[in-house]
Amino acid sequence: MNVCVFCSMYDVATKYTEPAAEFGRGLAKEGHALVWGGTNSGLMKVVSDAVKNGGGKIFGVTMEDIRATARSDADDMVVAKNLSERKFMMRERADAFVLLPGGIGSFDEITEILEQKKHGLHHKPIVILNTDDFYDGFRSQLLRMEREGFIARALEEYISFAGTPADVLRLLPR
């Protein structure tokens, strides 16, 4: 299975890098391939290193204007013209989506995937690794939306939250 991972391209604290590496090792061990933004820095590098070092396949989707930051030893690296095309290519290649800690770009990517799922454009699993309660605020907001009628179906029909990399792996189809 191809698992698309959204995460930070910036170097961050060890409390975030260790779970990202553990998750990457788990992906490789389970025989899953990584689809990611292709950048060779930050959590993107950590998770892609772990998958690659574990014998897994890594498929990157970078953009022309940041091509210089792309990992050179990916099994496949596609260059998109712009952000919209990049997100489309990642979505099309993925069988499931996982959000690790990240910034505005990661948040944009996962909310777009959620909106598409809401509209029935895909039925792929979406899992958030809530490392160090990083996404508690997002989860609270989604639960409020559900409670107050802004989400048509139960939240768990759209997305799952996991506390550990092992929990994420258990939530992915085999």
N, C-alpha and C positions, 0 to 999 in steps of 0.2 A: 504494500500500500504506500502511496505517496502522501506524506504528511507535510502540509504547509505550515511553517512556523513564522509567526510575526514576533519581532523582538527588537531591542535596541541595537543601534550600530555604534553606540558609545561605550567606552570602558566604564564599568560600574563596580560597585562593591562586591566583595567575595560572597556575601550573603545571597547575591543574585547569580553570580557566575557558577558557583558550585552546583545548585539545582539545575541550571541550564546544561552543564556538562553531564550531569547524571541523566538528565532526560535524553540528551543526544546519544549517550552510550546505550540507554534502553531502547531507543529507536533502532539502532544498529543491531542490537542483540535480538530484537523481535523481527528483524528482516524488513523493516520499513525504510523507505528512502526519504530523504529530506528535500523539500522544496523550500527555498528561502530567498531573500532579497539579494543574495550573491555577494554582499559586502564582506570584506575580510578584516573586520574590526568589531570591537565590542562583543555583545552577546551573540551577534550573528557569527562571529569567528569562533566563539566558545562552542556553540552548539554544532556548527559545521565541522570543527576539528574533532569533536567527540564522535560524531557519526562516521566521519572518514577514518579516524584511527580505529574505530570498532569494526571496520570492514564494510560499512554501509555506503550507499550511493548518495551523492549530493548534487542537486539540480538547482542552479542559481538563475535568477532573473534580475538583471541589473538594468540600468538606464544609460543612455548615451552620455549624458552629462556627468555621471559618476562612474563611468566605466573604469577609470584608473583605480578605484577602490575595490574592484571585483577580485574575488579569489581566483588564482590562476590554475589551480589543480582540480577544479570542479569536474565531475563526470560530464556535465553539460552546463553551459552558460549561455543564456539567451540575452540579447541586448534589445530592450524595448525603447521606443522613441520617446515615451513620456510616462508619467506616473499612472495614468489611466490604463494604458496598454500593459504596463508592468503588472498592475493588480489583476487585470483580466487574464494574463498569461499564467500567473500564479494560481488563480482560482481554477482555471481550466485544467491544470495539471494535477491539482490536489484531489485526494479522496477524503481528507479530513483536515481540520484547521486547529492549530494550537497557538494560544497567545501566551507568551512569556512576558516578563516585565519589559516595558518599552515606553516610548514617548508619544508625541502627537501622531506621528506616522503610523505606529502600531495600533493606536486607538482608532485612527481613521480606517485602517484596513479591517479591523475586526468588526467595527460597527457597520461597514458596508456589507461584509459577509453576513452579518445578522439580518440586515434589512433585506438582502436577497433571499435569505432563507424564509423570512416572514412572508414574502411574496411567492414562495414556492418555486423559485428559480433554481434551487438546489436543495438536497436533503442530506447534506454531508454533516457529520458530527463537528461541533465546535466546542473546544475545551479550553478553559483558562487555568493556567497554573498560577495560583494566588500566593506566590512566594512572599513570605513575611507580611502577609495581609495587604499586599500591594494594591489589589483590586477590590478591596472591601467597599470603598466608596462607589465604585461602578456597580457592584453587585447590589448594594443598598438602593441605588437609583433605579436599577432594573426591577427590583422587587416592589418598589413604590409604584412604578409604572404599571406593573401587573395588578397590584392591589387596588389602584385607582382607575382601572379600566383602560389604560393606554396601550396595553398589549392584549391581543385577541385571545391568545391561548396561554396555557401555563408556561412560565419561564423555562422550566426544564425540558420543554419540547423544542426549545431553540438552542440552549446552551447549558454546559455543565461547568462547575467550578471544582477544582481539585487542589488539595493542599500540598501534595508531594508529586515528584515526577512519576513515581510508581502508580499513584492514583490516576494520573493522566493516561498512562499506558493501559491501565485496566479499562478505562472508558473508551478507548479506541477499538474499533472492530478488528477482529483477527483476520 
